[in-house]
Amino acid sequence: MTPYSGFHNTVNEPPAFPSSNTASPDASDNADEAAAIAEDKRRRNTSASARFRIKKKQKTLNLERAVTDLTGRTEELEREALELRRENSWLKEIVLLKSRRRGAFGDSQAKDSQQASTSSAQGDGHDAEPSSDEEDHQTREAK
């Protein structure tokens, strides 16, 4: 009977105090089963954590390798760009020198000399005669 009189106990509730003839083997089986489930869960979690750490390490190594490869490629492209800039400036010098020579031997000699004097007066940095650097460059290309 419940402590409240007038209320009938319609639901099978476990007794407030376990009796000595309660099936203790069932309780220990349940506890053993719960412990086995918890241990299995712990083992699966440990295994999943190990797999995750391995994948993370592999991903980090792959990223580091990619950084190394891309850094090397960047340096290679920067060297190539420098070489191309140098070649471009040499080719510009050649074009300038050839255009000056052609002007000296062609029909437009007076016109070219007038333009050269005008540009020298304006201070564009190009002399009518090739500089020693330009002569060195011509000598290298002749070889």
C-alpha positions as CSV (number, residue, x, y, z in Angstrom):
1,M,0.0,0.0,0.0
2,T,1.3,3.5,-0.8
3,P,1.7,6.1,1.9
4,Y,-1.3,7.9,0.3
5,S,-4.5,6.3,1.4
6,G,-7.3,6.4,-1.2
7,F,-4.9,5.9,-4.1
8,H,-4.7,2.5,-5.6
9,N,-1.5,1.2,-7.0
10,T,-2.4,0.2,-10.6
11,V,1.1,0.2,-12.0
12,N,3.5,-2.5,-11.1
13,E,6.2,-0.5,-9.4
14,P,9.2,-2.1,-7.9
15,P,9.1,-2.2,-4.1
16,A,10.7,0.7,-2.3
17,F,13.0,-1.6,-0.5
18,P,14.4,-4.6,-2.4
19,S,13.6,-7.8,-0.8
20,S,16.2,-10.4,-0.2
21,N,14.5,-12.8,-2.6
22,T,15.0,-10.4,-5.6
23,A,16.9,-12.0,-8.4
24,S,20.4,-10.8,-7.8
25,P,21.8,-12.9,-10.6
26,D,19.7,-10.8,-13.0
27,A,21.1,-7.6,-11.6
28,S,24.7,-8.9,-11.9
29,D,24.0,-10.1,-15.4
30,N,22.7,-6.6,-16.3
31,A,25.7,-5.0,-14.7
32,D,28.1,-7.4,-16.5
33,E,26.3,-6.7,-19.8
34,A,26.4,-2.9,-19.2
35,A,30.1,-3.2,-18.4
36,A,30.7,-5.2,-21.6
37,I,28.8,-2.7,-23.7
38,A,30.8,0.2,-22.1
39,E,34.1,-1.6,-22.7
40,D,33.1,-2.3,-26.4
41,K,32.2,1.3,-26.8
42,R,35.5,2.4,-25.3
43,R,37.4,0.0,-27.6
44,R,35.6,1.3,-30.7
45,N,36.2,4.9,-29.7
46,T,39.9,4.2,-29.1
47,S,40.2,2.6,-32.5
48,A,38.4,5.5,-34.2
49,S,40.6,8.0,-32.5
50,A,43.7,6.2,-33.7
51,R,42.4,6.1,-37.2
52,F,41.6,9.8,-37.0
53,R,45.1,10.6,-35.8
54,I,46.7,8.6,-38.6
55,K,44.6,10.3,-41.2
56,K,45.3,13.7,-39.8
57,K,49.1,13.0,-39.8
58,Q,48.9,11.8,-43.4
59,K,47.0,14.9,-44.4
60,T,49.6,17.1,-42.7
61,L,52.4,15.4,-44.4
62,N,50.7,15.7,-47.8
63,L,50.1,19.5,-47.2
64,E,53.8,19.9,-46.2
65,R,54.9,18.1,-49.3
66,A,52.6,20.3,-51.4
67,V,54.0,23.5,-49.8
68,T,57.6,22.3,-50.5
69,D,56.7,21.5,-54.1
70,L,55.0,24.8,-54.7
71,T,57.7,26.8,-53.1
72,G,60.3,25.1,-55.4
73,R,58.0,25.8,-58.4
74,T,57.6,29.4,-57.4
75,E,61.4,29.9,-57.2
76,E,61.8,28.2,-60.5
77,L,59.2,30.5,-62.1
78,E,60.8,33.6,-60.6
79,R,64.2,32.7,-62.0
80,E,62.6,32.1,-65.4
81,A,60.8,35.5,-65.2
82,L,64.1,37.2,-64.4
83,E,65.8,35.5,-67.4
84,L,63.0,36.6,-69.6
85,R,63.1,40.2,-68.4
86,R,66.9,40.2,-69.1
87,E,66.4,38.7,-72.5
88,N,63.6,41.2,-73.3
89,S,65.9,44.2,-72.4
90,W,68.7,42.8,-74.6
91,L,66.2,42.4,-77.5
92,K,65.0,46.0,-77.0
93,E,68.6,47.2,-77.1
94,I,69.2,45.3,-80.3
95,V,66.1,46.8,-81.9
96,L,67.2,50.3,-80.9
97,L,70.7,49.7,-82.3
98,K,69.5,48.3,-85.6
99,S,67.0,51.1,-86.0
100,R,69.8,53.7,-85.4
101,R,72.1,51.9,-87.9
102,R,69.4,51.7,-90.5
103,G,68.7,55.4,-90.0
104,A,72.4,56.2,-90.6
105,F,72.5,54.4,-94.0
106,G,68.9,55.0,-95.3
107,D,67.1,57.8,-97.0
108,S,65.8,59.1,-93.7
109,Q,69.3,59.9,-92.3
110,A,68.5,63.5,-91.8
111,K,65.2,62.7,-90.2
112,D,66.7,60.1,-87.8
113,S,69.5,62.4,-86.8
114,Q,67.0,65.1,-86.1
115,Q,65.0,62.8,-83.9
116,A,68.1,61.6,-82.1
117,S,69.2,65.1,-81.3
118,T,65.7,65.9,-80.1
119,S,65.6,62.9,-77.9
120,S,69.1,63.6,-76.6
121,A,68.0,67.2,-75.8
122,Q,65.0,65.8,-74.0
123,G,67.2,63.6,-72.0
124,D,65.7,60.2,-72.7
125,G,69.0,58.5,-71.8
126,H,69.7,57.1,-75.3
127,D,72.8,58.5,-77.1
128,A,73.3,58.5,-80.8
129,E,76.4,56.3,-80.3
130,P,76.0,52.9,-78.6
131,S,77.2,52.9,-75.1
132,S,79.9,50.5,-73.9
133,D,77.2,48.2,-72.5
134,E,75.5,48.1,-75.9
135,E,78.8,47.4,-77.7
136,D,79.5,44.6,-75.2
137,H,76.0,43.2,-75.9
138,Q,76.5,43.4,-79.7
139,T,79.8,41.6,-79.3
140,R,78.2,38.8,-77.3
141,E,75.4,38.4,-79.9
142,A,77.9,38.3,-82.8
143,K,79.4,35.2,-81.2
